[in-house]
Amino acid sequence: MIEVLSRHEDAPAAWPAVSGVDSDALAWAWPRVEAWIAWRFCARDVTWRVDGSGEWRPDLRPLDTVTAKAWTGSAWDSVTLTASPDGYDLPHGRYEIAATVGAGVTVPDDVAEAVRRLVAYQDGMQSIPAGARSYSASIDIQSESFRFDDRAAARAIHNSGAADLLRPYRTGRAGNAVAIQAQD
């Protein structure tokens, strides 16, 4: 059995552009989307430390330029990984596996729409004063009242409808039904 001891994922140099969304919004929306899914759509380096034996399945996709080192008890030595159907077969030991994820991948339309929905939802929440739980106003005989859910921002990925669009991208397994095309 393989135990993932740690994963370090670098930030990308820039977030993928999404039509209709400005760069400031992309800077906060993409990390929230990526926290929800296993797929990456711009290149960055990732390093995993794993321990044990068996099939290791990377939790991020798509992988490119995979290198590995095995701990010998006093130093890290380069090793060649043996591919398996969903990842890599590792003999017993501790490994440091480095890869580039998300290189040359086009953002699918449903992922771009999820980013747009998340941004639109957050923009709608901006009209609510920070910390407010309710609002009411009365003018003569007309009145209105709203009660705001203080968990709405935390649930934005769900409340915006983005989570439904991102569901196919949650798994990092190679058997995922989602087909991601590399850019030419």
C-alpha positions as CSV (number, residue, x, y, z in Angstrom):
1,M,0.0,0.0,0.0
2,I,1.2,3.5,-0.9
3,E,1.0,6.4,1.6
4,V,1.3,9.9,0.2
5,L,3.4,11.7,2.8
6,S,3.3,15.1,1.2
7,R,2.5,17.0,-2.0
8,H,4.0,20.4,-3.0
9,E,2.3,22.1,-5.9
10,D,3.9,25.3,-7.3
11,A,1.7,28.1,-8.3
12,P,1.5,28.6,-12.1
13,A,3.2,31.5,-13.8
14,A,-0.2,32.8,-14.9
15,W,-3.8,31.5,-14.7
16,P,-5.6,30.5,-17.9
17,A,-7.7,33.2,-19.5
18,V,-11.4,32.8,-19.5
19,S,-13.5,35.0,-21.8
20,G,-15.5,37.5,-19.8
21,V,-13.4,37.3,-16.7
22,D,-10.8,39.8,-15.7
23,S,-7.3,38.8,-14.4
24,D,-8.1,39.9,-10.8
25,A,-11.1,37.6,-10.7
26,L,-9.1,34.8,-12.3
27,A,-6.5,35.1,-9.5
28,W,-9.0,34.2,-6.8
29,A,-11.4,32.0,-8.9
30,W,-8.8,29.5,-10.4
31,P,-7.4,28.4,-7.0
32,R,-10.9,27.7,-5.7
33,V,-11.7,25.7,-8.9
34,E,-8.4,23.8,-8.7
35,A,-9.0,23.0,-5.0
36,W,-12.2,21.2,-6.2
37,I,-10.7,19.2,-9.1
38,A,-7.8,17.0,-10.0
39,W,-7.1,18.5,-13.4
40,R,-4.7,21.4,-14.1
41,F,-4.9,23.7,-17.1
42,C,-1.7,25.5,-16.9
43,A,1.8,24.2,-16.3
44,R,3.4,24.0,-12.9
45,D,5.7,21.6,-11.0
46,V,4.5,19.2,-8.4
47,T,6.5,17.0,-6.0
48,W,5.1,14.1,-4.1
49,R,6.8,12.1,-1.3
50,V,5.3,8.6,-1.1
51,D,6.1,5.6,1.0
52,G,5.3,1.9,0.7
53,S,4.8,-0.5,-2.2
54,G,2.2,-1.1,-4.8
55,E,0.5,1.0,-7.4
56,W,0.8,4.8,-6.9
57,R,-1.9,6.8,-8.6
58,P,-1.1,10.5,-9.0
59,D,-3.9,12.6,-7.7
60,L,-3.3,15.4,-10.3
61,R,-3.7,15.2,-14.1
62,P,-2.4,15.5,-16.8
63,L,1.2,14.5,-15.9
64,D,4.2,15.2,-18.0
65,T,8.0,14.9,-17.5
66,V,7.8,12.5,-14.5
67,T,11.1,11.9,-12.6
68,A,11.7,9.9,-9.4
69,K,14.2,9.4,-6.7
70,A,14.3,6.6,-4.1
71,W,15.7,7.0,-0.6
72,T,18.6,4.6,0.0
73,G,18.9,5.4,3.7
74,S,21.5,8.1,3.3
75,A,20.7,9.8,-0.1
76,W,18.2,10.2,-2.9
77,D,19.1,8.1,-6.0
78,S,17.4,8.5,-9.4
79,V,15.2,5.6,-10.4
80,T,13.1,4.7,-13.4
81,L,9.4,4.2,-12.6
82,T,7.5,1.3,-14.0
83,A,4.2,2.4,-15.5
84,S,0.9,0.7,-14.5
85,P,-2.6,1.1,-16.0
86,D,-3.5,4.0,-13.6
87,G,-0.1,5.2,-12.4
88,Y,3.2,3.6,-11.4
89,D,4.2,0.3,-9.7
90,L,6.6,1.1,-6.9
91,P,8.7,-1.5,-5.0
92,H,8.8,-1.0,-1.3
93,G,10.6,2.2,-0.3
94,R,10.3,5.9,0.0
95,Y,10.1,8.0,-3.1
96,E,10.2,11.6,-4.2
97,I,8.3,11.9,-7.5
98,A,8.4,15.1,-9.5
99,A,6.3,16.0,-12.5
100,T,4.9,18.9,-14.5
101,V,1.1,19.0,-14.6
102,G,-1.2,20.9,-16.8
103,A,1.3,21.6,-19.6
104,G,-0.2,22.4,-23.0
105,V,-3.8,21.7,-22.1
106,T,-6.8,23.7,-23.4
107,V,-9.4,24.7,-20.8
108,P,-12.6,22.8,-21.7
109,D,-15.8,24.9,-22.2
110,D,-17.5,23.5,-19.1
111,V,-14.5,24.4,-16.9
112,A,-14.4,27.9,-18.3
113,E,-18.1,28.2,-17.6
114,A,-17.6,27.0,-14.1
115,V,-15.0,29.8,-13.6
116,R,-17.5,32.4,-15.0
117,R,-20.3,31.1,-12.7
118,L,-18.1,31.3,-9.7
119,V,-17.0,34.8,-10.5
120,A,-20.6,35.9,-11.2
121,Y,-21.8,34.5,-8.0
122,Q,-19.0,36.2,-6.0
123,D,-19.8,39.5,-7.8
124,G,-23.4,39.2,-6.6
125,M,-22.2,38.6,-3.1
126,Q,-20.2,41.8,-3.1
127,S,-23.4,43.8,-2.6
128,I,-23.8,42.2,0.8
129,P,-22.0,44.1,3.6
130,A,-19.3,41.9,5.2
131,G,-20.6,40.2,8.3
132,A,-24.2,41.0,7.6
133,R,-26.7,38.2,8.4
134,S,-29.9,40.1,7.5
135,Y,-31.3,43.2,5.8
136,S,-34.7,44.8,6.1
137,A,-36.1,48.1,4.9
138,S,-39.5,49.7,5.1
139,I,-40.8,52.7,3.2
140,D,-44.4,53.6,4.0
141,I,-46.4,50.4,3.5
142,Q,-43.7,48.6,1.5
143,S,-41.1,46.5,3.1
144,E,-38.5,44.0,2.1
145,S,-36.4,41.6,4.2
146,F,-33.4,39.4,3.3
147,R,-31.5,37.0,5.5
148,F,-28.0,36.2,4.3
149,D,-26.4,32.9,4.8
150,D,-23.0,33.5,6.4
151,R,-21.7,30.3,4.8
152,A,-22.6,31.4,1.3
153,A,-19.1,32.5,0.4
154,A,-17.7,29.2,1.6
155,R,-20.3,27.3,-0.4
156,A,-19.9,29.4,-3.6
157,I,-18.5,26.6,-5.7
158,H,-21.8,24.7,-5.0
159,N,-24.2,27.7,-4.9
160,S,-22.9,29.1,-8.2
161,G,-23.5,25.8,-10.0
162,A,-19.8,25.5,-10.8
163,A,-19.4,22.2,-8.8
164,D,-21.9,20.4,-11.1
165,L,-19.9,21.4,-14.1
166,L,-16.6,20.4,-12.5
167,R,-17.7,16.9,-11.3
168,P,-16.1,15.0,-14.2
169,Y,-12.7,16.6,-13.4
170,R,-12.6,15.7,-9.7
171,T,-10.8,12.4,-10.2
172,G,-7.2,12.1,-11.0
173,R,-7.5,8.6,-12.3
174,A,-6.5,7.9,-15.9
175,G,-9.8,6.0,-16.4
176,N,-11.6,9.3,-16.1
177,A,-14.3,9.8,-18.8
178,V,-13.1,13.3,-19.5
179,A,-11.0,13.7,-22.6
180,I,-8.6,16.6,-22.4
181,Q,-6.9,17.8,-25.5
182,A,-3.4,19.0,-25.6
183,Q,-2.8,22.3,-27.5
184,D,-1.1,22.0,-30.9
